[in-house]
């Protein structure tokens, strides 16, 4: 899916750091994950293709985060957690 938009990720990181409370940080991450993975719902009709694309998307996101946001492990862990939750939620619908 090599379409992780670095502008979206930079905005999410900025909003995450500006959010004063944990709940607001979580809301920023949830909204951001939906923006990052906006193409994934297209593949829901084909479960195998969806699983393949979601694994690729998660790997790309993790690699990108580790490359550019390595200094903030809390942000990386929380964003990846929300990304996995989003993928599972889509899969269960």
C-alpha positions in Angstrom: 0.0 0.0 0.0 3.0 2.3 0.0 0.8 5.3 0.4 1.4 6.4 3.9 1.1 10.1 3.7 3.8 11.8 5.7 1.9 15.0 6.0 -1.0 13.2 7.7 1.3 11.4 10.0 3.2 14.7 10.9 -0.2 16.4 11.6 -1.3 13.5 13.8 2.0 13.6 15.7 1.7 17.4 16.2 -2.0 17.1 17.4 -1.0 14.2 19.6 1.7 16.3 21.3 -0.6 19.3 21.7 -3.5 17.3 23.2 -3.5 18.0 27.0 -5.2 14.8 28.2 -4.8 11.1 27.5 -8.4 10.8 26.2 -7.8 13.6 23.7 -4.6 11.9 22.6 -6.5 8.7 22.0 -9.1 10.5 20.0 -6.4 12.1 17.8 -4.9 8.6 17.2 -8.2 7.0 16.3 -9.1 9.8 13.9 -5.6 9.6 12.4 -5.7 5.9 11.9 -8.9 6.3 9.9 -7.2 8.8 7.7 -4.1 6.7 7.2 -6.0 3.6 6.3 -8.8 5.2 4.3 -8.3 2.7 1.4 -8.5 -0.5 3.5 -12.4 -0.7 3.5 -12.3 -1.2 -0.3 -10.9 -4.7 0.2 -13.5 -5.9 2.7 -15.5 -7.8 0.1 -12.5 -10.1 -0.4 -11.3 -11.3 3.0 -8.0 -12.8 1.9 -7.0 -9.7 0.0 -8.1 -7.5 3.0 -5.9 -9.5 5.3 -3.0 -9.2 2.9 -3.4 -5.5 2.5 -3.8 -4.9 6.2 -0.6 -6.8 7.0 1.3 -4.8 4.4 -0.2 -1.5 5.7 0.7 -2.3 9.3 4.2 -3.2 8.3 4.7 0.0 6.3 3.2 2.1 9.1 5.5 0.5 11.7 8.6 0.9 9.5 7.7 4.6 8.8 7.1 5.3 12.5 10.3 3.6 13.5 12.3 5.6 10.9 11.0 9.1 11.6 9.4 9.0 15.1 11.8 6.7 16.9 12.3 9.2 19.7 8.7 8.9 20.9 8.0 5.3 21.6 4.7 6.0 23.4 3.4 7.6 20.2 4.5 4.7 18.1 3.0 2.1 20.5 -0.3 3.8 20.9 -0.7 4.5 17.2 0.1 0.9 16.2 -2.3 -0.3 18.9 -5.1 1.9 17.4 -4.2 0.8 13.9 -4.5 -2.9 14.8 -7.8 -2.2 16.6 -9.1 -0.4 13.5 -8.2 -3.3 11.3 -9.8 -5.8 13.6 -12.9 -3.7 13.8 -13.2 -3.4 10.1 -12.7 -7.1 9.7 -15.5 -8.0 12.1 -18.1 -5.9 10.3 
